[in-house]
Amino acid sequence: MATTRLNASLCHFPSSTRLYSESYLGLRPTVRISYARNLTAPRGYLAVKANGDLASVVSAAAAVKEMVRREKYPEESIGFVGEMRLVAMRLHTRDQAKEGEKESKSPDEGPVAKWEPTVEGYLQFLVDSKLVYDTLEGIIDESDFPTFEYAVFKNTGLERAEKLGKDLEWFKEQGYEIPEAMAPGRTYSEYLKVLAERDPEAFICHFYNIYFAHSAGGQMIGTKVSKKILDGKDLEFYKWDGQLSQLLQDVRQKLNSVAEWWTRDEKRHCLQETEKSFKFSGEILRLILS
């Protein structure tokens, strides 16, 4: 890796917003810019933003570094959310997704049309799900900068805990007793708390899979189960304030932005957590059939 030194003082720059670093070697103070020797693109570009006699010089080294990384890891061309989706899809069965590679080993992994859900089991599923969402959203709500990874996911519009609370209140009004959360929900909740403190990359993996799975397959499951046991009741759990596709796209952009700061090893670690996310979520989903 070669290095060019640039001296920049308080002065007026030319109107062009792109400068060769080699063209301004007599300015002060010093800024160091690195670039790869094997790049064919022009070296050491600077973005210059001038304001009167004050000039702000922003290095483009990050862009050069990104180019090098994309050459080394071509899979990143689809964005990190694209990578997470590919890994998640492979963990589905063919009955669940056309990209699925997993074999069905239990009734909950087969077609929803063949399920035999019960109201009690579905209610337990909602209770345990609420505990997980309460935990996840509580961690994010209590985070603040510089905990950048979590703070940017506040108030995304995907939050489900409040919606689930309304659904449980409806069940109570229908005469059902609301049960306590069982082992699947409690175990997952405690696991998320540990990850939030010790392993942010793994925590982000669970964040992605919990919300995005619910917006797709989870929504489909809820509709079909409701038709079977609740006379087609539209639960709040499956409603969003705003256009869902736009909410998801906004979160995708935030996830990609957070992942840009990670090393390839950190990204790989996040992706490897996907299987655990499916394991915990699957145990809660099975409650529907209990």
C-alpha positions in Angstrom: 0.0 0.0 0.0 1.5 3.4 -1.0 1.0 6.6 0.9 0.7 10.2 -0.3 1.0 13.2 2.1 -1.2 16.2 1.5 -0.8 19.6 3.2 -3.9 21.7 3.4 -4.2 25.2 4.9 -7.1 27.5 5.3 -7.5 28.9 1.8 -9.8 29.0 -1.2 -9.9 25.9 -3.3 -10.8 25.7 -7.0 -14.5 25.2 -7.7 -13.9 21.6 -8.8 -15.0 19.1 -6.1 -12.5 16.5 -7.2 -8.8 17.0 -6.8 -5.6 15.0 -7.3 -3.8 14.8 -4.1 -0.5 15.2 -5.9 -1.6 18.7 -7.2 -1.5 20.4 -3.8 1.6 19.4 -1.9 2.4 22.8 -0.6 -0.6 23.2 1.7 -0.8 22.7 5.5 -1.7 21.0 7.8 -1.0 17.4 6.9 -3.5 14.7 5.8 -2.4 11.2 5.0 -4.2 9.3 2.2 -3.6 5.6 1.3 -4.3 3.8 -1.9 -3.7 0.4 -3.4 -0.8 0.2 -6.0 -2.7 -2.2 -8.3 -5.8 0.0 -8.8 -6.2 1.4 -12.3 -8.5 4.2 -11.1 -7.0 7.7 -10.4 -5.3 7.8 -7.0 -6.0 9.8 -3.9 -9.1 11.8 -5.0 -10.4 14.3 -2.4 -13.8 15.6 -2.0 -13.6 19.3 -1.1 -16.3 21.3 0.6 -15.5 25.0 1.0 -17.2 27.6 3.1 -15.7 31.0 2.7 -12.2 31.0 4.2 -12.8 27.7 5.9 -12.3 24.5 3.9 -13.3 21.0 4.9 -11.2 18.2 3.2 -12.7 14.8 3.2 -10.6 11.8 2.2 -11.8 9.3 -0.4 -9.6 6.6 1.0 -12.7 4.8 2.3 -14.0 4.6 -1.3 -10.7 3.2 -2.5 -10.7 0.6 0.4 -14.3 -0.4 -0.6 -13.1 -1.0 -4.2 -10.4 -3.3 -3.0 -12.7 -5.2 -0.7 -15.3 -5.7 -3.5 -12.5 -7.2 -5.7 -11.6 -9.6 -2.9 -15.2 -10.4 -1.9 -17.4 -10.4 -5.0 -20.4 -11.7 -2.9 -20.6 -8.3 -1.4 -21.9 -6.9 -4.7 -25.4 -7.8 -3.6 -25.1 -5.9 -0.3 -24.9 -7.5 3.1 -28.6 -7.8 3.5 -28.6 -9.7 0.2 -26.0 -12.1 1.8 -28.2 -12.5 4.9 -31.2 -13.3 2.8 -29.4 -16.0 0.7 -28.2 -17.7 3.9 -31.7 -17.6 5.4 -33.4 -18.9 2.3 -31.1 -21.9 2.2 -32.3 -22.9 5.7 -35.9 -23.1 4.5 -37.4 -26.2 3.2 -38.7 -26.5 -0.4 -42.2 -26.2 1.0 -41.3 -22.9 2.6 -39.3 -21.3 -0.2 -38.2 -22.2 -3.7 -34.5 -21.5 -2.7 -34.9 -23.8 0.3 -32.3 -26.6 0.7 -33.4 -28.1 4.0 -35.4 -31.4 4.3 -38.7 -31.3 6.2 -38.3 -33.2 9.5 -41.3 -32.0 11.5 -44.9 -30.9 10.8 -44.1 -27.2 11.3 -41.6 -27.4 8.4 -44.2 -28.8 6.0 -47.0 -26.9 4.2 -49.1 -24.7 6.5 -52.2 -26.1 4.8 -51.6 -29.4 6.5 -51.2 -27.9 10.0 -53.7 -28.6 12.7 -53.3 -25.6 14.9 -55.2 -25.0 18.2 -56.3 -21.7 19.7 -54.5 -22.5 22.9 -51.3 -23.3 21.0 -51.6 -20.1 18.8 -52.2 -18.0 21.9 -49.0 -19.5 23.5 -47.1 -18.7 20.3 -48.2 -15.0 20.5 -47.3 -14.8 24.2 -43.8 -16.2 23.7 -43.4 -14.0 20.6 -44.3 -10.9 22.5 -41.6 -11.7 25.1 -39.0 -11.9 22.4 -40.1 -8.7 20.7 -40.3 -6.9 24.1 -36.7 -7.9 24.7 -35.5 -7.0 21.3 -37.2 -3.7 21.2 -36.3 -2.9 24.7 -32.6 -3.4 24.0 -32.8 -1.1 20.9 -34.8 1.6 22.7 -32.4 1.7 25.6 -29.4 2.0 23.3 -27.8 5.3 22.3 -24.8 6.6 20.5 -22.0 5.5 20.3 -23.8 2.1 20.3 -24.4 2.8 16.6 -25.4 -0.7 15.6 -28.5 -0.6 17.7 -29.5 3.0 18.0 -30.1 3.4 14.2 -32.9 0.8 14.5 -35.1 2.7 16.8 -38.7 3.4 15.6 -38.4 1.6 12.3 -42.1 0.9 12.0 -41.4 -2.8 12.1 -41.9 -3.0 15.9 -44.4 -5.7 17.0 -44.6 -5.7 20.8 -47.3 -3.1 21.1 -49.3 -4.8 18.4 -49.1 -8.1 20.1 -50.2 -6.5 23.4 -53.4 -5.4 21.6 -54.0 -8.9 20.3 -53.5 -10.5 23.7 -56.0 -8.1 25.1 -58.5 -9.1 22.4 -58.1 -12.8 23.3 -58.7 -11.9 27.0 -61.9 -10.1 26.0 -63.0 -13.3 24.2 -62.7 -15.2 27.5 -59.3 -16.8 27.1 -56.8 -16.9 29.9 -53.4 -15.4 28.9 -50.7 -17.9 29.8 -47.2 -17.1 30.9 -44.3 -17.4 28.4 -42.9 -20.9 28.2 -39.3 -22.1 27.8 -39.0 -21.3 24.0 -39.7 -17.6 24.5 -37.8 -17.2 27.8 -34.7 -19.0 26.5 -34.6 -16.9 23.3 -35.2 -13.7 25.3 -32.2 -14.4 27.6 -30.0 -15.3 24.7 -30.7 -12.0 22.9 -29.8 -10.1 26.1 -26.4 -11.9 26.2 -25.8 -11.2 22.5 -26.6 -7.6 22.8 -23.9 -7.1 25.4 -21.2 -9.4 24.0 -21.8 -10.0 20.3 -23.4 -7.1 18.3 -22.9 -8.8 14.9 -24.8 -11.9 16.0 -27.4 -9.7 17.6 -28.0 -7.9 14.3 -28.4 -11.3 12.6 -31.3 -12.1 14.9 -32.8 -8.6 14.5 -32.8 -9.1 10.7 -34.3 -12.6 10.7 -36.9 -12.0 13.4 -38.4 -8.9 11.6 -38.0 -9.9 8.0 -39.2 -13.5 8.5 -42.3 -12.2 10.2 -43.0 -9.8 7.4 -43.0 -12.6 4.8 -43.5 -16.2 5.9 -44.8 -15.2 9.3 -47.5 -13.0 7.7 -48.6 -15.9 5.5 -48.7 -18.3 8.4 -50.8 -15.9 10.5 -53.4 -15.5 7.7 -53.8 -19.2 7.2 -53.9 -20.1 10.8 -56.4 -17.4 11.5 -58.8 -18.8 8.8 -58.6 -22.2 10.4 -59.2 -21.3 14.1 -60.2 -17.6 14.4 -62.8 -17.2 11.6 -60.3 -15.1 9.7 -59.7 -12.6 12.4 -57.1 -10.0 11.3 -54.7 -9.7 14.2 -52.7 -6.5 14.9 -49.5 -8.6 14.8 -49.9 -8.7 11.0 -50.6 -5.0 10.5 -48.1 -2.2 9.9 -48.6 1.5 10.1 -47.3 2.6 6.7 -46.3 0.7 3.6 -44.5 -2.4 4.6 -42.3 -2.6 1.5 -41.0 0.9 2.2 -40.4 0.1 5.9 -38.4 -3.0 5.0 -36.4 -1.1 2.4 -35.5 1.6 5.0 -34.2 -1.1 7.4 -32.3 -2.8 4.6 -30.4 0.4 4.0 -29.6 0.8 7.7 -28.4 -2.8 7.9 -26.2 -2.3 4.9 -24.8 0.9 6.4 -24.0 -0.7 9.7 -22.3 -3.7 8.0 -20.1 -1.4 6.0 -18.0 -0.8 9.1 -17.5 -4.6 9.7 -14.6 -6.6 8.6 -15.2 -9.7 6.4 -14.7 -11.9 9.4 -17.3 -10.0 11.4 -19.8 -10.3 8.5 -19.1 -14.0 8.2 -19.7 -14.4 12.0 -23.0 -12.6 11.6 -24.1 -14.9 8.8 -23.1 -18.0 10.8 -25.6 -17.0 13.5 -28.5 -17.5 11.1 -28.9 -21.1 11.9 -29.3 -20.3 15.6 -31.9 -17.7 14.8 -33.9 -20.2 12.9 -33.6 -22.7 15.7 -35.0 -20.4 18.4 -37.7 -19.0 16.1 -38.7 -22.5 15.1 -39.2 -23.6 18.7 -41.6 -20.8 19.2 -43.4 -21.4 16.0 -44.0 -25.1 17.0 -46.1 -23.8 19.9 -48.9 -23.2 17.4 -49.3 -27.0 17.0 -49.1 -27.7 20.7 
